[in-house]
Amino acid sequence: QNVLAVANLALLTGNIGLPGSGVNPLRGQNNVHGACDMGALPNVFSGYQSVSDSAARGKFVKAWGRIPESEKPGLTVIEMIGAAGSGKIRGLWIMGENAAMSDPDAHHVEESLRRAEFLVCQDIFLNETANFAHVVLPAASFAEKDGTFTNTERRVQRVRRAIDPPGEARADWEIICEIANRLSHIAGNGRAAWTYADPAEILQEIASLTPSYGGISFDRLEASYGLQWPCPTPDHPGTPILHTERFTRGRGKFSVVHHVEPAERPDADYPLTLTTGRRLQQYHTGTMTRRAAGPEFIAPEELVEINPADAATLGVADGGWVTVASRRGEVRARAWVTDRPRPGVVFMTFHFVEALGNVLTNPALDPVAKIPEYKVCAVKVSAALN
């Protein structure tokens, strides 16, 4: 509903199809846009081609030999974790994700990972999720591999390897190719032909199957500061601004927006609202930044941001220890008494495993986007002994 409301405002004010206009969301990670472009979503192939579209399915079957038989969208990340814990999914392969810290209701996530029949983790460090893995595959970092990143303005840019990966670490695409070929050999079906020489060859296949990437190649990216899709042909300059002449569906469309109450509101037992997010000095679950001296020196621990009015009522001192509890668990951290949150609201992050905000968060999902309610859950705060 928030996304629809922002899109309505952009349409209403004419901020569409013009320089300096449009909606540019600051998404959670670098290249998350590129991952979605490549079909890392449960309902689309690359280029947002629907898994239920018969023409798209036929195209990918012709190119790959085989795709999942079901035309229905698959599970989201949150749903997959639960399904692995219940036995509905028997094997889970997690790449570049620390679900044990980034997903809501962390205690339940840990239990699901512990129950998973077979768990593979592929990452650059042994993170908290990998503690539950049966197999760990060492991957190369962004500085140790070639490829592309796509940012929030749809700009595809080259990533160039600066150093070699350490030890047995390999680029993600190399690991995937080897596993695919070995599985094909074991199955004896002869269908897999994962023989790419390099990422440039992979991008060629992407361009052949993804109309919006049709004119993008390593050669063109090397000669520019990146290309913005849609870029359908090799002579197309890219599209810096969308909707300059027409809308994708012909006309702009306003959406009726409904206010949807959060699944959990404050009450007598849990009178405060917890909202979670990130801080500038740390990144995501800390897999990289907490191994770096600079960020750790600047922001070495979790701080519970609480309004002075609430702190006074609860007897909480600035810098003092507090316990924050929800219906799913509790954590202990230092308080930061500040005007940043309004009265009745406290703020925490998910950077620190020793005081993890996602122990508290509610796994309730948005009915459309299937995104958890990270921004609202009911908690109580009390002063704790040092």
N, C-alpha and C positions, 0 to 999 in steps of 0.2 A: 504494500500500500504506500509506503514511503517513496519507493521508486516511481510508482505511477503518479504520485502527487508532484514530485520534482519534474517529471516529464510534462505534466499538465501546465506547470508554471512556465517551463521553457516555451511551450507552444503558445500559451496565452500572451506572453510578453514578446513574442517574435524572435526569441533567441535560438533559432534553428537555421542552419544553412548559411551562417554568416561568420566572418572572421571574429574570433573572440567569443563565440557563442557556443551553445550546446551544453551537454552534461558530461563532465569528465570525472568519473568516480575514482577515488584513490583506493585502489584495491589492496588486499592484504599482503601480497608478496610480489616481488619482481617476477615478471613473466607468467603470472597467473592468467593474464589475458592470452598469452601465447598457448598455454596449456589448454585453455578452453577452446581456442581456435582449432586445436588439433584433436578435438573430440574427447577431451578428458572430462566429460560430463555423461550422465547416464542416459541421455535422450537423443544424442546427436553423434554423427560422424564428424570428420573435420569440416571446417567451414560452416558449422551449424546446419548440416544437412540431416534431416530427421531420420531416425532409425526406422520409422514406420513408413517412410516414403519409398514406394516400390522402385522408382527410377534410380534413386540413390543406392538402394540395396543392390540392385542389379549391377550398377557400376562397380561397387566395391567387391562383389562376388567375382566379377570378371577379372579384377585386378589382383585379388588376394586368394581366390579359389574357395574361400569359406569365410562366413561371418556367423555370429550367433543366430540361431534359428528364430528366436522370438523377436517379434516386431515391437514389443512393449519396452518402454524405458526400463533401465535397470535400477539398482539401488544407489542412493547417495552415500557419501562417506560415513555419515553418522549411522545410517541404516545398515551398512556393511559390517560395522564393528559389532553391532548388536546381533546380526545374523551369524557372524562367526562365533560369538559366544553361545548362541543357542543351538549351533550345529547345522543351521540352514545353509551356511557357507562352510565348506570343509577346508578350503585353503585360501589364505589371504597373503597377497604380495604387496607390501607397502614400500613406496619409493619416495624418498625426500619428504617424509611427513612424520611428525612426532605426535601421533594421536593420543598417546598416554597423557600428554599435557595440553594439547590444543583443543580436544573435544570436551563438551560439557559433561558434568557429573563424572568426574575423573575416577572415582572409586568404582563405578559401574563399568567404565571403559577398561580399567585394569583387570577386573574380573572377567570381562569378555575376552580380552587378550590372553589371559591365563588359561581360559577354557578352549581357546581356538585349537582345532586339531592340528593344523599346520600353518605356521606363520613365518614368512620370509620378510626380512627388512633390508632394504638397499639404501645406504646413506653414506655420508662422508665421515660421520662420527658415530660411535656407539651411544645412541641416545636412550631415553627412558623407555621408549617403545621397543627398542631392540633387546631390552632386558628380558622380554617375553618370547623372543624369536627362537625358532628351531634352526634357522639358517640366516646368517648375516652375509650380505654381499657388499664389499667395499666399493664405493662409487667415487668418481672424480668430482671435484668442486668446479664451480664456474670458471675459475682461473686455470683449470687443468684440462679443459676440453674445448673443442670448436662447436659452433652451432649458431643459433639465433635466439634473441629475446624479442618479444613483442610487448610494447608498453600500452598504457591505457588510451593513447591516441591512435592505436592500431598501427604503430610504426614498427616494422620488422627491421631489426638491427643485427649486425654481425657480432658474435662473441668469438674472440680469438684466444687460443690457448697461449698462456704466458709461460707456464712451467709444466713439467711432466708430472703426472699423478704419482703419489708415493706408493711404494710396495706393490701389492697386487691390485690396487684400486684401478678401475677402468671407467670409461665414459658410460653413461646409462645406456645409450643405444647399442654399444658393444655387448654389454651384459644381456640385454634383451634379445639381441640377435643370436647369441650363443645358446641361451636357454631355449629359444624357439627351435633352433636347428636340432638340438639334442632331443627335445621332446618329439619332434617330427620323426627323428631316426628311431626312437623307442617305439612310437606308434606305428611306424612302418607305412605311413600313408603317403609319403613323398610330396606332400602339399607345400611345405614351407620352402621358401627360397630366399632366406634372409642373408643375402650375399652382398649387401651394400659395402662399397669401398670406403666411403667417408660420408660426413653429414651433407656435403653438397649433393651427393647422389640421392640421399633421402629427401632433400628439398625438391629435387626434380620430380620424385614420385608425388610429393605433396601437391606441387603445382599441377600435375596431371589429373589429380582427383578432386582438387579444391578450387572452384572457379574464382574465389576472391584472392587466391594466391597464384593464379595461373601465370602471371607475368613476373613472378619474383624468383630470382636465382642468386647464387653466391656471387657470380660475376657482377650482377647489377648492384648488389648490396656493397661489394667492395668499392664500387665507383661512386658511392653516394653516402649520405648520412642516414640511410634507411629508406624504405618505401612503405607508404601507408596503404593498406588494403581498403577497398577493393582495388586490385591491380590485375585485371583479367588477362592481359596480353603482354608479350615481351616489349612492345613499344608504348605501353601505357605508362603515364608518369606517376601513377598512384593517385590517391584521393585524400588530400589534406583535410577537406571539409565535406561532411556528408550532407545530403538533402539540399544541395544548392539549387537544383532545378525541380526535383519532385521527391515525394516520399516513396519509400519502398512499396507501400500498399496503395499508392495512388494519391491519397489525401492524408493529411494529418488526422489523428484520432485521439480525442479526449477520452479519458477513462473515468468512470465513476469510482470514487475512492470511499472506502468504508473504514471507520475507526474500529480496530480490532483490539480488544483488551488483552493484555498479556495473560499467559496461563497462570501466573502466580502473582498475587498482589500482597503488599504488606498487611499484617493483621496484628492482633494482640501479642501473639507468640513471637513473631518475626516482624518487627515494626518498621524496619528500614528497607530501602531498595538498593540492591547492589547493581552497579553497572560496571562492565569490564572493558578493557581495551589495551592499548600499547603505550609505552613511553618512548620518547625519542632515543634515549641512551641505550636501550636494549632492543633486541629484535625477536619477535615471535616467542618461541619456547627456549631461547637462549642457547640452542645447539651450537651456534657459531659465536655469538657475541659474549657469552659467558666464559668462553675459552680465550678471550682477548683481554689483555691487561687494561686497555683504555676504558672500554665500557664498564668493566668490573670495578674500576677505581671510581668512576663517576656515579654509577648506580649499582651498588653491590648487593642490595636487598630489596625485598618488597616493602612498600609503604601503603598503608590503608588511608586513603584520603577521606577525611571526615570534616563536616562543617563545624565551626566553633560552637554554634548553638547546641548541636547534638553532643559534641564532646563535653560541654559543660554539664548537660543533663546526665550524661553517663559517667561522669568523673574520669574522663579520658584526658591524659596530658599529652602535649605534643612530644613525640619521640618515645612515648611510653608504649609498653606492650599491650596489645589487645587480642582478644579472641573473636573471630567472626564466624558465625555459625548459620547454616541453612538446614533445610530438611534432609540434605544429602551428605552433610559432613561439616567439619570445622577446620579452620586454619588459624595460625598464630603469627602475628607480624607486628611491626612498629606502626604507630599512628602518625599521620601527618595532618595536623589540624590546620585547615586552610579554607579559604572562601571559594576555592575552585568548585567543589560540589555544592549544590543548594541544600538547605536543610531537609533531612529525611533521606538523603542519598549518600552512599559511600562508593568509592571507586577503587578497583584493584586491577592488576594485570594477570597475565598467565606466563610471565617470564621466568618465575622462580619456583623450582620444584619443591623447595622447602616450605613455601607459603603460596600454594597454587590456587589462584582464584577459581579455576575450573573445577576444583573440588566442590564448590558451592553452587555453580551455575545449573540452570534448569535445562534438561535435554528436550523440552517441548519444541516442536518444529513449526515454522511458518507453513501454513497449509499449501501455499503455492511454490515458494522458492525452496522449501525444505531446509531453511537455515535455522539453527538453534537460537533460542532467546538469550543470547549472551548479554544483552543490554538490560534485562530486567529479571531479577529474582528477589525473593523476600529473605532478609537476613536479620540477625540480631548481633549487636556488638557489646562487648563487656571488657572492662579493664582487666588485665591479666598480670600476674606476678612476673618479675624479671626472671 
